[in-house]
Amino acid sequence: MTPVERAQAARPLNLQLSPAGSEAEITELVRAFYDRVRADAELGPIFAAHVDDWDAHLVRLSDFWSSLLRGTARFSGSPMQKHAALPGLTEALFQRWLSLFHDTCAALPNRVLAERAELLAGRVARSLWMGYQLQQAPEAPVRDLGPG
């Protein structure tokens, strides 16, 4: 991570006062991203094994991203618990998730939404990866996500 990226990651986001995009744009971001995930040779099978109702899951994920990007507080739940329970996740899989998210954001016309979503996706991925490691091997050192 570059010094600029570290500074941006440490800076608090004022989500309540300046939403990054509309609900429709966030829903489209989520749908486009998870279309890529589902088609991905590495991530697709993992998600297929754990998501039974994609329509309901996409609504839930849209609520999650709306909470982060617009401050709507519509999402409640424990993503950490869900992800920590999955067997066999690796740093490479988290990096792949971030890469697909980056590709999706690169195609968005709303650059404010794209930049903020990508920044938050990095924070989400790092948090889930670190929590996953702690859950799987509490005695082992925790590694941050390396550059993708």
C-alpha positions as CSV (number, residue, x, y, z in Angstrom):
1,M,0.0,0.0,0.0
2,T,1.4,3.4,-1.0
3,P,1.6,6.2,1.6
4,V,-1.3,8.0,-0.1
5,E,-3.4,4.8,0.0
6,R,-2.6,4.4,3.7
7,A,-3.6,8.0,4.4
8,Q,-6.8,7.6,2.5
9,A,-7.6,4.3,4.3
10,A,-7.0,6.0,7.7
11,R,-9.1,9.0,6.9
12,P,-12.7,8.8,8.2
13,L,-15.4,8.9,5.5
14,N,-18.3,11.3,6.1
15,L,-20.9,8.9,4.6
16,Q,-24.0,10.5,6.1
17,L,-23.4,13.9,4.6
18,S,-22.1,13.0,1.2
19,P,-23.6,9.8,-0.3
20,A,-21.4,8.4,-3.0
21,G,-24.2,7.3,-5.3
22,S,-27.9,6.5,-5.6
23,E,-29.5,3.3,-4.4
24,A,-29.9,2.3,-8.1
25,E,-26.2,2.8,-8.7
26,I,-25.3,0.8,-5.6
27,T,-27.7,-2.0,-6.6
28,E,-26.1,-2.1,-10.1
29,L,-22.6,-2.2,-8.7
30,V,-23.5,-5.1,-6.5
31,R,-25.2,-7.0,-9.3
32,A,-22.4,-6.4,-11.8
33,F,-19.8,-7.4,-9.2
34,Y,-21.5,-10.6,-8.2
35,D,-22.1,-11.5,-11.8
36,R,-18.3,-11.4,-12.2
37,V,-17.8,-13.4,-9.0
38,R,-20.3,-16.1,-10.0
39,A,-18.6,-16.4,-13.4
40,D,-15.1,-16.6,-11.9
41,A,-13.4,-20.0,-11.9
42,E,-11.9,-19.5,-8.4
43,L,-14.6,-17.7,-6.5
44,G,-17.7,-18.9,-8.4
45,P,-17.7,-22.4,-6.9
46,I,-17.2,-21.1,-3.4
47,F,-20.2,-18.8,-3.6
48,A,-22.3,-21.4,-5.4
49,A,-21.7,-23.8,-2.5
50,H,-22.9,-21.3,0.1
51,V,-25.5,-19.1,-1.5
52,D,-28.9,-20.8,-2.0
53,D,-31.0,-17.8,-3.0
54,W,-29.1,-15.3,-5.1
55,D,-31.9,-12.8,-5.3
56,A,-32.2,-12.6,-1.5
57,H,-28.4,-12.5,-1.1
58,L,-28.1,-9.6,-3.6
59,V,-30.7,-7.6,-1.7
60,R,-28.8,-8.2,1.5
61,L,-25.5,-7.3,-0.1
62,S,-27.1,-4.1,-1.6
63,D,-28.2,-3.2,2.0
64,F,-24.6,-3.8,3.2
65,W,-23.1,-1.5,0.5
66,S,-25.8,1.1,0.9
67,S,-25.0,1.2,4.6
68,L,-21.4,1.8,3.9
69,L,-21.7,4.1,0.9
70,R,-24.8,6.1,1.9
71,G,-25.0,5.6,5.6
72,T,-28.5,4.1,5.4
73,A,-27.9,1.6,8.3
74,R,-30.2,-0.9,6.5
75,F,-27.8,-3.7,7.0
76,S,-27.6,-5.7,10.2
77,G,-25.6,-8.9,10.6
78,S,-22.3,-10.4,11.2
79,P,-20.3,-10.8,8.0
80,M,-17.2,-11.8,10.0
81,Q,-18.9,-14.9,11.5
82,K,-20.2,-16.0,8.1
83,H,-16.8,-15.7,6.4
84,A,-14.8,-17.1,9.4
85,A,-16.9,-20.3,9.2
86,L,-15.9,-21.0,5.6
87,P,-13.1,-23.7,5.2
88,G,-10.0,-23.2,3.1
89,L,-10.0,-19.5,2.2
90,T,-6.7,-18.0,1.3
91,E,-5.1,-14.6,0.8
92,A,-5.2,-15.2,-2.9
93,L,-9.0,-15.6,-2.9
94,F,-9.4,-12.3,-1.0
95,Q,-7.1,-10.7,-3.5
96,R,-9.1,-12.2,-6.4
97,W,-12.3,-10.8,-4.8
98,L,-10.6,-7.3,-4.7
99,S,-9.4,-7.6,-8.3
100,L,-12.9,-8.4,-9.5
101,F,-14.3,-5.5,-7.4
102,H,-11.6,-3.2,-8.9
103,D,-12.6,-4.3,-12.4
104,T,-16.3,-3.6,-11.7
105,C,-15.6,-0.2,-10.2
106,A,-13.4,0.7,-13.2
107,A,-16.5,0.3,-15.4
108,L,-18.7,2.6,-13.3
109,P,-19.6,6.0,-14.8
110,N,-19.9,7.5,-11.3
111,R,-16.3,8.0,-10.3
112,V,-17.1,9.2,-6.8
113,L,-19.0,6.0,-6.2
114,A,-16.3,3.9,-7.8
115,E,-13.4,5.4,-5.8
116,R,-15.3,5.3,-2.4
117,A,-16.6,1.8,-3.1
118,E,-13.1,0.5,-4.0
119,L,-11.6,2.1,-0.9
120,L,-14.2,0.5,1.3
121,A,-13.9,-2.8,-0.4
122,G,-10.2,-2.8,0.5
123,R,-11.1,-2.2,4.1
124,V,-13.8,-4.9,4.1
125,A,-11.4,-7.5,2.5
126,R,-8.6,-6.7,5.0
127,S,-10.9,-6.9,7.9
128,L,-12.4,-10.2,6.8
129,W,-9.0,-11.7,6.0
130,M,-7.6,-10.7,9.3
131,G,-10.6,-12.0,11.2
132,Y,-10.6,-15.2,9.2
133,Q,-7.0,-15.9,10.1
134,L,-7.7,-15.2,13.8
135,Q,-10.6,-17.6,13.7
136,Q,-8.8,-20.4,11.8
137,A,-5.5,-20.2,13.7
138,P,-5.6,-18.0,16.8
139,E,-2.0,-18.7,17.7
140,A,-0.5,-17.9,14.3
141,P,0.7,-14.4,13.3
142,V,-1.9,-12.5,11.4
143,R,-0.8,-11.3,7.9
144,D,-2.2,-8.3,6.1
145,L,-3.4,-8.6,2.5
146,G,-0.4,-8.1,0.3
147,P,-0.6,-6.0,-2.9
148,G,-2.9,-7.6,-5.4
